[in-house]
Amino acid sequence: MNSKELFKIYNKVLYLWHKNKKKLKTLKEKGPFKKLINDIIVINCILWHEEDKARAKSLPDSEIANIKRTIDATNQGRADKVEEIDKYILDYLTQLKIKTSKTTPLNSETPGSIIDRLSILSLKIYHMKEQIKRKDCSREHIEKCKGRLKILLEQKKDLSKCFDDLIKDLLKGKKRLKMYYQFKMYNDPSTNPWMKK
């Protein structure tokens, strides 16, 4: 999988999320890895829109609290999905019997965390393009958003290259992958006593 393939899935999900949610529910990606990619962008779509709602000044505090709980639960699902992606890739590399040693360099970010970041970037690009198409705002706002879109597209290009390079290095044994776990303590009643109150 390369970054172009990631963005094909991201763009399909983003279009369906915003235009035809019924069809999104029936969207089936072929293969377990593509399904994981599909899942991470869906999770980030949910998070994006719940975060927007949480900032509404018109909603009562009780509703904001419920939204924040949804955000917490969804964020936990996101962390779990990143770990699933990394485990899938690690298992795949193990099956290929790629030779590495304890001295083979690690990458500061795992493929799963880059895939997650790229999915969030795709959301930012989608929504920045929406801002540019608005008819109810000033020319200044449109120009500001065009400038931001240009930066986001550059970030997409840079981070996509980082992902593609990492995958190539992992496949060649130039870098090694280890599982890292988020251990979100705030979502665990055994480590966060406030959850019991």
Buried (B, 14 or more C-beta within 10 A) or exposed (E): BEBEEBBEBBBBBBEBBBEEEEEBEEBEBEEEBBBBBBBBBBBBBBBBBBBEBBEEEEBEEEEBEBBBEBBBEBBBBBBBBBBBBBBBBBEBBEEEEBEBEEEBEEBEBBBBBBBBBBBBBBBBBBBBEEBBEEEEEEEEEBEBBEEBBEEBEEBBEEBBEBBBEBBEBBEEBBBBBEEBEBEBEEBEEEEEEEEEE
